[in-house]
Amino acid sequence: MDSQFQQRSTTTTGVAVRYVAFAVLSTAANFFVQAIVLQMAPRSGLMPSILAGTAAGFALKYVLDKNWIFFDRYTSHRDEVSKVVLYGLFSVLTTLIFWGFEIAFWTIWKTELAKYTGGAIGLGIGYIAKYALDRKFVFKPREA
């Protein structure tokens, strides 16, 4: 990667803008997949759509975070598996926040708007916590 680009793009503002944009993209992917599952299998209930959406959002967010937030390079298969597992564990923790809000809003108001509003709030809170965890434990800054 061009070092001049990486230097400019690793400013706090650059990282924050990309992180928010990637959170929005992965949230959109999540909700899009949820809507598709609900369209294809409307009688299947809420959980299959949430699980499918979460998987789509996870995969997209990992690739974007790895390459454009933390500029993490591939070092070995073992290290990559370790990162994916740790990223996944932190995702589970923050996904519980997301699901809690989404399910609570659905349970209280029983509307699509409430479900997605709760999901968006939960994802926002979860992404803030996840960034801090990923930065400290998954994509550790390189020591010079």
C-alpha positions as CSV (number, residue, x, y, z in Angstrom):
1,M,0.0,0.0,0.0
2,D,1.2,3.5,-0.8
3,S,2.8,4.8,2.5
4,Q,1.6,8.4,1.8
5,F,-2.0,7.2,1.5
6,Q,-1.7,5.0,4.6
7,Q,-0.2,7.9,6.6
8,R,-3.1,10.2,5.6
9,S,-5.7,7.6,6.1
10,T,-4.6,6.5,9.5
11,T,-5.4,9.9,11.1
12,T,-8.1,9.7,13.8
13,T,-10.6,11.5,11.5
14,G,-9.8,9.2,8.5
15,V,-10.2,6.1,10.6
16,A,-13.4,7.3,12.2
17,V,-15.0,8.3,8.9
18,R,-14.1,4.9,7.4
19,Y,-15.2,3.0,10.5
20,V,-18.6,4.7,10.5
21,A,-19.0,4.1,6.8
22,F,-18.1,0.4,7.1
23,A,-20.4,0.1,10.1
24,V,-23.2,1.6,7.9
25,L,-22.3,-0.8,5.0
26,S,-22.2,-3.9,7.2
27,T,-25.4,-2.8,8.9
28,A,-27.1,-2.3,5.5
29,A,-25.8,-5.8,4.4
30,N,-27.2,-7.2,7.7
31,F,-30.6,-5.7,7.2
32,F,-30.7,-6.5,3.5
33,V,-30.0,-10.2,4.2
34,Q,-32.6,-10.1,7.0
35,A,-35.2,-8.7,4.6
36,I,-34.3,-11.4,2.0
37,V,-34.7,-14.2,4.5
38,L,-38.0,-12.8,5.7
39,Q,-39.2,-12.5,2.1
40,M,-38.1,-16.0,1.2
41,A,-39.4,-17.7,4.4
42,P,-41.9,-15.4,6.0
43,R,-43.1,-18.1,8.4
44,S,-39.7,-19.1,9.6
45,G,-39.7,-16.4,12.4
46,L,-37.4,-13.8,13.5
47,M,-34.3,-15.7,14.5
48,P,-33.3,-17.2,11.0
49,S,-33.3,-13.7,9.6
50,I,-31.3,-12.3,12.5
51,L,-28.7,-15.1,12.2
52,A,-28.3,-14.8,8.4
53,G,-28.0,-11.0,8.6
54,T,-25.5,-11.2,11.4
55,A,-23.3,-13.6,9.4
56,A,-23.4,-11.3,6.4
57,G,-22.5,-8.2,8.4
58,F,-19.7,-10.1,10.2
59,A,-18.0,-11.3,7.1
60,L,-18.1,-7.9,5.4
61,K,-17.0,-6.0,8.5
62,Y,-14.0,-8.3,9.1
63,V,-12.6,-7.8,5.6
64,L,-13.1,-4.0,5.7
65,D,-11.7,-3.6,9.3
66,K,-8.7,-5.8,8.5
67,N,-7.7,-4.0,5.3
68,W,-8.9,-0.4,5.8
69,I,-9.1,0.3,9.5
70,F,-6.2,-1.6,11.0
71,F,-4.2,-2.1,7.8
72,D,-3.4,-5.6,9.0
73,R,-1.3,-7.7,6.7
74,Y,-1.5,-11.4,6.4
75,T,1.4,-13.1,8.2
76,S,0.5,-16.7,8.4
77,H,-2.5,-19.0,8.3
78,R,-2.2,-19.6,12.0
79,D,-2.2,-15.9,12.9
80,E,-5.1,-15.3,10.5
81,V,-7.2,-18.1,12.1
82,S,-6.4,-16.7,15.5
83,K,-7.5,-13.2,14.5
84,V,-10.7,-14.5,13.0
85,V,-11.5,-16.5,16.1
86,L,-10.8,-13.6,18.4
87,Y,-12.7,-11.2,16.1
88,G,-15.5,-13.7,16.2
89,L,-15.5,-14.0,20.0
90,F,-15.7,-10.2,20.4
91,S,-18.4,-10.2,17.7
92,V,-20.5,-12.6,19.8
93,L,-20.2,-10.3,22.8
94,T,-21.2,-7.2,20.9
95,T,-23.8,-9.1,18.9
96,L,-25.6,-9.9,22.2
97,I,-25.9,-6.1,22.6
98,F,-27.3,-5.8,19.1
99,W,-29.7,-8.7,19.5
100,G,-30.8,-7.5,22.9
101,F,-31.9,-4.1,21.5
102,E,-33.4,-5.6,18.3
103,I,-35.4,-8.2,20.2
104,A,-36.5,-5.8,22.9
105,F,-37.7,-3.2,20.4
106,W,-39.6,-5.9,18.5
107,T,-41.1,-7.4,21.6
108,I,-42.3,-4.0,22.9
109,W,-43.6,-2.4,19.7
110,K,-43.9,-5.4,17.3
111,T,-43.2,-3.4,14.1
112,E,-40.5,-3.7,11.5
113,L,-39.5,-0.1,12.2
114,A,-39.1,-0.8,15.9
115,K,-37.1,-4.0,15.1
116,Y,-34.7,-2.2,12.8
117,T,-34.4,0.9,15.0
118,G,-33.5,-1.3,18.0
119,G,-31.0,-3.2,15.8
120,A,-29.4,0.0,14.6
121,I,-29.0,1.3,18.2
122,G,-27.6,-2.0,19.3
123,L,-25.2,-2.2,16.4
124,G,-24.0,1.3,17.1
125,I,-23.2,0.6,20.7
126,G,-21.7,-2.8,19.8
127,Y,-19.4,-1.2,17.1
128,I,-18.0,1.3,19.5
129,A,-17.1,-1.4,22.0
130,K,-15.9,-3.7,19.2
131,Y,-13.4,-1.1,17.8
132,A,-11.8,-0.8,21.2
133,L,-11.5,-4.6,21.7
134,D,-10.3,-5.2,18.1
135,R,-7.7,-2.5,18.4
136,K,-6.3,-3.8,21.7
137,F,-6.5,-7.5,21.1
138,V,-7.1,-8.5,17.5
139,F,-5.3,-6.1,15.2
140,K,-2.6,-5.0,17.6
141,P,-0.5,-2.0,16.4
142,R,2.9,-3.0,15.0
143,E,5.8,-2.1,17.2
144,A,8.4,-0.1,15.3
